Amino acid sequence: MKNNSIKPTMLAIKSTWNGKQTAKLIPVSNDCPYVECIMDPESKIMVVISKVSKQTLHMLPRLDDNGDPRTLKVTKRPSGKAVMEERKTIETFQEYYIDDKTAIMNLIDLHSVNPEEIKVIVTEILSDSAASQK
């Protein structure tokens, strides 16, 4: 059932990710609410990256005057890293992870101008998941 209150604003395309065939949705207009949607063939999850941004803390390498990561003067840290790090606040886009087949197909139908372009690929990716769980 098509909801007429939402105008499709994304183009469905075939792509590859880490050497495997996958599907993506990319914006075709500025009023699209998402930056992109990517079907991860490894985890069988649709990753939706929205235009909503948020401030998050990340550990980043501490850089020297040349822009190179500064190495530790002692042995590696318990995490195994050999470079100095510092916590920085970074603006990132809100991400959503969808693993339900019906929800993924509804997202494709609702937001894509050409949903049939990738439905076969997405179905194959998700059915591989069901076959590997047996």
C-alpha positions as CSV (number, residue, x, y, z in Angstrom):
1,M,0.0,0.0,0.0
2,K,1.5,3.3,-1.1
3,N,1.3,6.3,1.2
4,N,0.6,9.3,-0.9
5,S,1.7,11.8,1.7
6,I,5.4,10.9,1.2
7,K,7.0,11.7,-2.1
8,P,9.7,9.3,-3.2
9,T,13.0,11.2,-3.2
10,M,15.6,8.5,-3.6
11,L,17.0,6.5,-6.5
12,A,17.6,2.8,-6.1
13,I,21.0,1.6,-7.5
14,K,22.9,-1.6,-7.6
15,S,26.4,-1.4,-6.1
16,T,29.1,-3.4,-4.4
17,W,30.3,-3.2,-0.8
18,N,33.5,-5.1,0.3
19,G,33.5,-7.0,-2.9
20,K,29.8,-8.2,-2.6
21,Q,26.8,-7.1,-4.6
22,T,24.5,-4.8,-2.7
23,A,21.8,-2.1,-3.1
24,K,21.8,1.6,-2.2
25,L,19.3,4.4,-2.1
26,I,20.7,7.8,-3.0
27,P,18.9,11.2,-2.8
28,V,17.5,12.7,-6.0
29,S,16.2,15.9,-4.4
30,N,17.1,18.3,-1.6
31,D,14.0,17.5,0.3
32,C,15.1,13.9,0.8
33,P,15.3,13.1,4.6
34,Y,18.3,10.8,4.2
35,V,21.9,11.1,3.1
36,E,21.9,7.5,1.8
37,C,20.6,4.0,2.6
38,I,22.9,1.0,2.2
39,M,22.1,-2.7,2.4
40,D,25.1,-4.4,4.2
41,P,25.4,-7.8,2.6
42,E,27.5,-9.2,5.5
43,S,25.2,-8.3,8.4
44,K,22.0,-8.3,6.3
45,I,21.0,-4.9,7.7
46,M,19.8,-1.8,5.9
47,V,21.8,1.1,7.2
48,V,19.9,4.4,6.9
49,I,21.9,7.6,7.3
50,S,19.6,10.6,8.0
51,K,20.2,14.3,7.6
52,V,19.7,14.8,11.3
53,S,23.0,15.6,12.9
54,K,24.1,15.1,16.5
55,Q,27.2,15.7,18.6
56,T,29.1,12.5,19.5
57,L,32.4,11.8,21.3
58,H,35.0,9.9,19.3
59,M,38.6,8.8,20.1
60,L,40.8,10.3,17.4
61,P,44.6,10.0,16.9
62,R,46.6,13.0,18.4
63,L,48.5,14.6,15.5
64,D,52.0,16.1,15.5
65,D,52.9,19.4,13.7
66,N,53.1,17.6,10.4
67,G,49.6,16.0,10.7
68,D,50.9,12.6,11.4
69,P,49.6,10.4,14.3
70,R,51.9,10.7,17.4
71,T,53.2,7.4,18.5
72,L,53.4,6.3,22.2
73,K,56.8,6.5,23.8
74,V,56.0,3.3,25.8
75,T,54.7,0.0,24.7
76,K,51.2,-0.4,23.2
77,R,48.1,0.3,25.3
78,P,45.9,-2.5,26.5
79,S,43.7,-1.8,23.5
80,G,46.6,-2.7,21.2
81,K,46.9,0.8,19.8
82,A,50.4,2.3,19.5
83,V,49.3,5.9,18.8
84,M,48.2,8.7,21.2
85,E,44.5,9.4,21.1
86,E,42.2,12.2,22.4
87,R,38.5,12.4,22.8
88,K,36.9,14.9,20.5
89,T,33.3,16.0,19.9
90,I,32.3,15.5,16.3
91,E,29.1,16.3,14.4
92,T,27.8,13.1,12.8
93,F,24.6,12.1,11.1
94,Q,22.0,10.0,12.9
95,E,22.1,6.3,11.7
96,Y,19.3,3.7,11.8
97,Y,19.8,0.0,11.4
98,I,16.9,-2.1,10.0
99,D,17.0,-5.9,10.0
100,D,13.4,-6.8,9.4
101,K,12.7,-7.8,5.8
102,T,9.2,-6.2,5.7
103,A,10.5,-2.9,7.1
104,I,13.4,-2.9,4.6
105,M,11.0,-3.5,1.7
106,N,8.6,-0.9,3.0
107,L,11.4,1.7,3.2
108,I,12.4,0.9,-0.4
109,D,8.8,1.2,-1.6
110,L,8.1,4.4,0.3
111,H,11.2,6.4,-0.6
112,S,12.5,5.0,-3.9
113,V,11.4,6.3,-7.3
114,N,12.4,2.9,-8.8
115,P,12.0,0.3,-6.1
116,E,12.0,-2.7,-8.5
117,E,15.6,-1.9,-9.4
118,I,16.9,-3.4,-6.1
119,K,14.2,-5.5,-4.6
120,V,15.6,-8.7,-6.2
121,I,19.1,-8.0,-4.8
122,V,17.8,-7.2,-1.3
123,T,15.6,-10.4,-1.4
124,E,18.7,-12.5,-2.4
125,I,20.8,-10.9,0.4
126,L,18.1,-11.5,3.0
127,S,17.4,-15.1,1.8
128,D,21.1,-15.9,2.0
129,S,20.7,-15.1,5.7
130,A,17.8,-17.5,6.1
131,A,19.7,-20.2,4.2
132,S,22.9,-19.8,6.4
133,Q,20.9,-20.1,9.6
134,K,19.6,-23.6,8.8
